[in-house]
Amino acid sequence: MKDPYEVLGLQRGASKEEVKSAYRKLAKKYHPDVNQNNPLKDLAEEKFKEIQWAYDEIMNGKAEGYYQGSYNSGSGNLYSIRQQIQTGRYRDAVRTLNSMSVRNAEWNYLMGVCYVNMGSIGQGVQYIQNAVRMDPGNSEYNNFLNQILNMQNTYRQRAYNYGGGNSSVDCCTQLICADCCCESMGGDLISCC
């Protein structure tokens, strides 16, 4: 993810006035109304959205903590955590994430990905939902959350329809039948019956 100051062409620590000035200048250049007849209007619109995002990040105070605290060099940066996740080192990634002080949307997303991949899907979904709440426009977070929720719904549906039935009574019926079969062969599946 890009540094919002870089998107606006500013140095870190720029004043609010400098941020507003850079935003206005770039917004005028890339605004969709200005680029209606431009063959590259789609690119201009994307750039305009990026400029708006960068301005919002800086003005809301998110840019400093996220980009300085999270992406600087060292073992605690989010880039190295993504590498740990890609190589299947989820427990190492969780340890590194827990040592960080910045708990933003990206932190929640990465923590959620770790827990989902370690088999704690419910806990992982909670972190990912936090990430989506913190940054609702992030398609990476939304897509992963939807993927996990769809997978959970598929498994629930399969469990619900196990054996072709429509209720949990069918599951009990199947267990009792299996117990009867076991007992007829000298075994006992359910000891209380």
Disulfide bonds with the S-S distance in Angstrom:
none
